[in-house]
Amino acid sequence: MRIDIISVLPELLESPLNHSIMKRAREKGLLEVHTHALRTWAVNKYGQVDDYQFGGGAGMVMMCEPLVNAIESLQANVQYDEIIYLTPDGERLSQRLVNQLSLRQNLMMICGHYKGIDERVREHFVTREVSIGDYVLSGGELAAAVLTDAIGRLLPGVLNDETSALFDSFQDDLLAPPVYTRPAEFRGWKVPEVLLSGDPRKVEDWRHDQSLARTRNRRPDLLDDGA
Ligand code: ADE
């Protein structure tokens, strides 16, 4: 998969996408991430990419021209399946949406700043608007990094058996069960007996029960019956 990210602060994206699983995915050639500094397409020699909003009011708006020039120059080389604008008023990100996007070939992401981007770019170029939660970040970069990470780890070959995404929280609308590692007893706190039993059926049943209980307790909205 290829992901192109347009941003006024591409440096913000470097660290989260250059470590651990994302780093491995990129090194293995399974995920290509290209970041693009919007100022490359600035309208003047001062690097201007934003301007005052029509109608007055505090806060700058990211201008059409640099964004459209950036988008079109990337489109000249790549056919994008989606052009995603990260914004707090977008569709709330879910594992279902991540799964869906992980099946695409080429994605473009646009990171907003200030008051956001000129509405005409949203109308004429953006195909999907995504929010990573009901709170406001100072820019879309961290949201783009979150989305890229969530998608990247699902690409075939990125995770091995041990880190498989199959048993993640949300993959089947259930939260993940508790996990333990050695020692079997620490300060008198014991690991549940069943996990030491060596009986895979019992372990699987216990995990499922725990997942269900945890989901019912913490996120009843994920269960169909809402119980
Ligand atoms: N930009 C600012 N806040 C955001 C959010 N919650 N999700 C996506 N992009 C954002």
Boltz pocket constraint, residues with backbone or C-beta under 6 A from the ligand:
constraints:
  - pocket:
      binder: B
      contacts: [[A, 86], [A, 87], [A, 88], [A, 112], [A, 130], [A, 131], [A, 132], [A, 133], [A, 134], [A, 135], [A, 136], [A, 137], [A, 138], [A, 139], [A, 140], [A, 143]]
      max_distance: 6.0
